Amino acid sequence: MGNVINLRQARKAKMRDEKERLAQANRAKFGRSKAERLETEAGEARRVRALDGARREKDGSDAS
């Protein structure tokens, strides 16, 4: 005789496996560590400060 399996449990196990496979793909595609995100944000902040510091004119509020 063959093995008896519960079809409901097999179906749920298959769904869990599919979700895990999709999650792994998303982690590979979108995943960055917290340190990598913070480094990117800090670099962007430095770039904005450097551009603002190099402006020739201030905002139009002081113009007469």
N, CA, C and O of each residue as an XYZ file, in Angstrom:
256
protein
N       0.841     -1.191      0.000
C       0.000      0.000      0.000
C       0.879      1.244      0.000
O       2.011      1.242      0.483
N       0.319      2.284     -0.551
C       1.031      3.553     -0.599
C       0.864      4.323      0.697
O       0.082      3.953      1.572
N       1.603      5.379      0.791
C       1.489      6.232      1.974
C       0.199      7.035      1.917
O      -0.211      7.508      0.857
N      -0.432      7.180      3.078
C      -1.640      7.979      3.182
C      -1.218      9.399      3.564
O      -0.489      9.603      4.534
N      -1.685     10.364      2.792
C      -1.348     11.755      3.091
C      -2.629     12.562      3.236
O      -3.652     12.250      2.628
N      -2.554     13.567      4.023
C      -3.675     14.479      4.199
C      -3.530     15.558      3.120
O      -2.554     16.309      3.129
N      -4.465     15.641      2.216
C      -4.367     16.567      1.090
C      -4.389     18.028      1.537
O      -3.727     18.875      0.937
N      -5.146     18.319      2.584
C      -5.206     19.692      3.087
C      -3.829     20.114      3.591
O      -3.364     21.211      3.285
N      -3.181     19.248      4.360
C      -1.849     19.567      4.870
C      -0.836     19.670      3.735
O       0.047     20.526      3.771
N      -0.956     18.814      2.740
C      -0.037     18.859      1.601
C      -0.210     20.155      0.826
O       0.769     20.769      0.402
N      -1.470     20.573      0.639
C      -1.739     21.815     -0.084
C      -1.171     23.008      0.679
O      -0.561     23.894      0.080
N      -1.367     23.034      1.991
C      -0.844     24.140      2.795
C       0.687     24.145      2.799
O       1.300     25.211      2.755
N       1.295     22.984      2.851
C       2.751     22.901      2.814
C       3.269     23.422      1.476
O       4.285     24.117      1.433
N       2.583     23.094      0.391
C       2.983     23.582     -0.931
C       2.867     25.104     -0.992
O       3.742     25.764     -1.552
N       1.800     25.670     -0.424
C       1.625     27.130     -0.410
C       2.733     27.793      0.409
O       3.264     28.830      0.011
N       3.085     27.190      1.562
C       4.161     27.752      2.388
C       5.487     27.732      1.639
O       6.246     28.700      1.689
N       5.766     26.639      0.948
C       6.996     26.543      0.177
C       7.045     27.600     -0.925
O       8.086     28.211     -1.166
N       5.911     27.810     -1.589
C       5.848     28.812     -2.659
C       6.065     30.221     -2.093
O       6.777     31.029     -2.690
N       5.453     30.510     -0.946
C       5.641     31.826     -0.321
C       7.093     32.038      0.090
O       7.632     33.133     -0.070
N       7.722     31.002      0.615
C       9.121     31.114      1.024
C      10.015     31.334     -0.194
O      10.962     32.118     -0.124
N       9.737     30.664     -1.299
C      10.515     30.844     -2.522
C      10.387     32.284     -3.021
O      11.377     32.894     -3.425
N       9.165     32.825     -2.991
C       8.933     34.202     -3.402
C       9.628     35.188     -2.459
O      10.180     36.196     -2.900
N       9.596     34.886     -1.163
C      10.252     35.753     -0.186
C      11.764     35.783     -0.404
O      12.387     36.839     -0.294
N      12.348     34.639     -0.710
C      13.788     34.600     -0.977
C      14.133     35.425     -2.210
O      15.145     36.126     -2.229
N      13.299     35.344     -3.231
C      13.543     36.126     -4.434
C      13.457     37.620     -4.126
O      14.272     38.401     -4.617
N      12.480     38.019     -3.318
C      12.331     39.431     -2.959
C      13.489     39.908     -2.093
O      13.948     41.039     -2.245
N      13.963     39.063     -1.192
C      15.110     39.456     -0.362
C      16.338     39.685     -1.228
O      17.104     40.619     -0.996
N      16.519     38.839     -2.213
C      17.664     38.997     -3.105
C      17.515     40.246     -3.965
O      18.503     40.912     -4.275
N      16.293     40.558     -4.344
C      16.058     41.685     -5.241
C      16.051     43.023     -4.510
O      16.635     43.991     -4.999
N      15.402     43.097     -3.350
C      15.191     44.373     -2.670
C      15.951     44.515     -1.354
O      16.071     45.622     -0.829
N      16.451     43.442     -0.831
C      17.000     43.460      0.520
C      18.303     44.208      0.645
O      19.238     43.974     -0.122
N      18.371     45.101      1.602
C      19.610     45.770      1.986
C      19.646     45.774      3.494
O      18.602     45.836      4.143
N      20.822     45.709      4.052
C      20.939     45.738      5.502
C      20.681     47.157      6.006
O      20.719     48.120      5.240
N      20.425     47.264      7.278
C      20.183     48.572      7.877
C      21.408     49.470      7.713
O      21.274     50.665      7.450
N      22.587     48.901      7.866
C      23.823     49.680      7.718
C      23.947     50.222      6.302
O      24.364     51.365      6.114
N      23.594     49.428      5.311
C      23.656     49.901      3.926
C      22.666     51.035      3.684
O      22.994     52.010      3.008
N      21.460     50.915      4.230
C      20.471     51.996      4.075
C      20.949     53.268      4.756
O      20.838     54.352      4.183
N      21.481     53.155      5.973
C      21.964     54.337      6.699
C      23.133     54.988      5.978
O      23.238     56.214      5.942
N      24.012     54.173      5.402
C      25.150     54.720      4.660
C      24.674     55.499      3.436
O      25.206     56.568      3.137
N      23.695     54.979      2.739
C      23.149     55.663      1.573
C      22.504     56.992      1.975
O      22.708     58.016      1.323
N      21.723     56.958      3.061
C      21.062     58.185      3.531
C      22.090     59.225      3.959
O      21.921     60.410      3.671
N      23.150     58.805      4.640
C      24.186     59.740      5.087
C      24.907     60.345      3.884
O      25.208     61.538      3.878
N      25.177     59.546      2.889
C      25.825     60.051      1.679
C      24.957     61.068      0.962
O      25.456     62.083      0.475
N      23.662     60.801      0.896
C      22.727     61.739      0.275
C      22.679     63.054      1.063
O      22.632     64.134      0.473
N      22.690     62.957      2.393
C      22.674     64.163      3.225
C      23.950     64.978      3.009
O      23.891     66.206      2.936
N      25.107     64.306      2.905
C      26.366     65.019      2.641
C      26.318     65.713      1.291
O      26.781     66.846      1.154
N      25.762     65.042      0.302
C      25.667     65.621     -1.036
C      24.781     66.866     -1.021
O      25.129     67.873     -1.637
N      23.662     66.812     -0.340
C      22.752     67.965     -0.269
C      23.420     69.127      0.456
O      23.305     70.274      0.022
N      24.119     68.844      1.562
C      24.815     69.912      2.299
C      25.894     70.547      1.432
O      26.062     71.766      1.452
N      26.624     69.742      0.673
C      27.680     70.276     -0.184
C      27.089     71.168     -1.272
O      27.650     72.220     -1.578
N      25.972     70.765     -1.855
C      25.338     71.588     -2.880
C      24.785     72.884     -2.302
O      24.916     73.945     -2.912
N      24.168     72.801     -1.129
C      23.623     74.006     -0.497
C      24.743     74.967     -0.086
O      24.567     76.183     -0.156
N      25.865     74.444      0.332
C      26.990     75.283      0.742
C      27.676     75.950     -0.440
O      28.368     76.952     -0.256
N      27.508     75.434     -1.624
C      28.168     75.981     -2.800
C      27.286     76.961     -3.570
O      27.674     77.426     -4.642
N      26.132     77.275     -3.049
C      25.233     78.203     -3.751
C      25.819     79.603     -3.768
O      26.443     80.031     -2.798
N      25.621     80.308     -4.856
C      26.085     81.690     -4.959
C      25.093     82.647     -4.336
O      25.478     83.642     -3.722
N      23.830     82.349     -4.493
C      22.789     83.222     -3.962
C      21.997     82.481     -2.901
O      21.832     81.263     -2.963
N      21.525     83.211     -1.957
C      20.635     82.631     -0.964
C      19.232     82.656     -1.556
O      19.036     83.129     -2.676
N      18.269     82.155     -0.816
C      16.882     82.168     -1.300
C      16.443     83.602     -1.554
O      17.056     84.532     -1.030
N      15.403     83.800     -2.337
C      14.947     85.125     -2.759
C      14.358     85.995     -1.654
O      13.872     87.089     -1.943
N      14.384     85.553     -0.409
C      13.775     86.322      0.682
C      14.547     87.596      1.008
O      13.944     88.523      1.547
N      15.863     87.701      0.710
C      16.666     88.882      1.028
C      16.726     89.867     -0.135
O      17.275     90.957      0.023
N      16.186     89.523     -1.278
C      16.258     90.392     -2.458
C      15.408     91.634     -2.262
O      14.314     91.560     -1.703
N      15.905     92.776     -2.721
C      15.165     94.042     -2.584
C      14.524     94.424     -3.878
O      13.860     95.458     -3.956
